[in-house]
Amino acid sequence: MTNVVQITEAAVFHIHEMMKNNGEEAAFLRVSVKGGGCSGLTYGMGFDQEKQETDVEFEENGLKVIVSKEDAAILQGTKIDYKQSLMGGGFTIDNPNAIASCGCGTSFRTAKVAGTPENC
């Protein structure tokens, strides 16, 4: 089975640094999808100490990752990277399932799941 999302080495490095700085070294990275945003859905990433029965667990570049089974279908094939520029750095998300997205880069919709857009 392939991992739900691909997380580059650069992104994993920055996530591990954040985990260390926040005392979350033993946590999972939870990647999620929530309703809202300009296009109907938004991405979420955070630390979680516990895996739920409804989660898919995998390891990406040494990072323990969990995604709910419901979100896995929407996120399948997504690539998370970390880009550094002169103006700073940040995570980028490339989801091949997204058919529309907003300029913020965190709001999207898929052909099967539109979500509920918010006014931005």
N, C-alpha and C positions, 0 to 999 in steps of 0.2 A: 504494500500500500504506500502511495506517495504521501508526503506531508501536505497538509491542507494549504499552508502558506510557506513561501520561501523567505528566509530572513538572511540577508547578506552578512558577511563577516563584519563589515563596517557598522551595520545596525546592531549586531550582537555585541560588539565591543562597547558601544554607547549604552546599550541596555544593561550590560553587566556593570558598567560604571555607575549608572543610576541605582541599580540594585544595591551595590556596595555603599553608596552615599546615603541610602535610605534604610540600611540595615535589613534588606530584603533578599539576602544572598540565597536563602533556601526556597524562595517563592517561585511560582510558575509565572510566566508571562501569559496573561489572558488577552487574546485578540478577539474583538467582538464587533457586532453590528447593532446599531440602535436606530429606531425611527427618529426622524427629524432632519434638520439641516435644510439647505436650499433645495436640494434635489430629492429629498425624501428619506435617505438613510445616511448615517454617519458611522465612521470607524471609531473604535475604541481600543486602547491598549492600557493595561494596568497590571499591577502585581496582585497575585492571589495565592494565599497559603494553602487552599484546599481545592482538590479536583472534585467535581460533581459527577454523579452517575451519568448525566447527559452530556459529558464532555468527551471530546476526542483529545488524546494526549500524544505528543510526538516530541522529538528533539531536533533542533535545527542549529547546526554549528555549535553544539555544546550547550544550547539554551533549552530548558524545559518549557514547552509551550502547551497551552490548552485552549480549545475552541469548543463552544457548545455545538452539538450535532446540528442544531437548527441553523446556526451561523456558518457552519462548515460548507454547506451547499452554496452559499452566497460568496464565500471567501476562497473557494477551491481555485488554486492556481495563482493566487495573489502573491506579489513580491513586495517585501518591505525592505527599504534601503535607507541609508543615512547619507545625506549629501552635505558637503561643507563648501561654503562660498565666502567671498569677501564680506558679505552682509551677515554671516553667521551660518549656522547649520540647522538641519532638521530632518525628520523622517519623511520619506516619500512612500506612497502606496500606489502600486500599479495593479489594478484588479481587471483581469480580462473579461469578467462577467459584467462590468459596468457599461451601460449603454449611454449614460449621460452623467456628467459631473459638473460641479460648480467651480468657480475660480479659486476657492479656498483650498481645494485638493482633498478635503475630508468628507465632502457630501457627494452622494452618488445615487443612482438607481440601477436596477438590473431589469432585464426583459420580463422576469417572473415576479420580482418584488419591487414595487414602487415606493413603499413607505408612505409617510405623511409629511410633505414639505412644510417648512416653517418660513415665515417672512424673514429674509436676511437683510 
